[in-house]
């Protein structure tokens, strides 16, 4: 998957979903949050917060979900997902089976990536 943004320590990818959904990865592979040096953790959370603000600005979601699991991919990363009251999964998690068809009209993802690259 192509990076939509990166710096020396992190990169951002689009998740394969109809929802606005990105994943923030550390370039150096850390298995757990506690392994990440404090300065990188601070930078990571600042980036996550900026991405959340951009998602709100571009998509006006009902809620922004932020999660880190790493069960399938044991490399520290965060999922940042725009959620909408009428999205296919709401109010359940995006890892469950959809309960309705995707019927949202959303701004192009390129609008989001442009803002990410302007702000980050």
C-alpha positions, -999 to 999 in steps of 0.1 A, spaced: 0 0 0 13 34 -9 21 59 18 -1 90 17 23 108 40 55 102 58 83 118 78 115 103 93 97 83 120 61 76 108 41 69 77 4 70 69 -15 46 47 -51 44 35 -69 13 47 -88 -7 21 -123 5 30 -152 26 17 -150 46 50 -123 73 55 -98 50 73 -61 55 77 -34 37 96 -4 54 112 27 33 115 61 37 131 89 33 106 109 13 131 90 -17 141 79 -17 177 57 -45 190 42 -26 220 35 10 229 58 8 259 87 1 236 84 34 217 108 61 230 89 89 248 98 116 222 83 94 194 52 87 215 46 124 219 51 130 182 28 100 174 -1 113 195 3 148 180 1 133 146 -30 112 156 -47 143 170 -40 163 138 -53 135 116 -85 134 138 -89 172 133 -85 168 95 -110 140 94 -135 161 113 -129 191 90 -132 171 57 -158 145 66 -178 158 95 -183 123 110 -206 113 138 -175 100 156 -138 93 150 -126 59 161 -89 55 171 -77 20 178 -45 0 181 -47 -38 181 -18 -54 163 -30 -89 166 -26 -97 129 3 -73 124 25 -71 155 40 -38 144 28 -8 164 2 11 144 -30 31 149 -63 29 129 -81 63 126 -116 59 112 -144 83 104 -177 68 115 -212 79 105 -245 70 121 -256 55 88 -223 38 78 -225 0 71 -212 -10 106 -226 17 130 -229 14 159 -208 -18 159 -170 -19 151 -157 -19 116 -143 -53 121 -178 -69 123 -201 -78 95 -219 -48 80 -255 -44 89 -265 -22 59 -252 -13 25 -227 16 20 -248 46 11 -227 76 20 -218 105 -2 -184 116 11 -157 140 -2 -130 124 -23 -102 109 -3 -78 131 -23 -93 161 -4 -83 144 28 -48 135 17 -42 171 4 -51 185 39 -29 159 56 1 169 35 -6 206 41 -9 202 79 16 174 87 
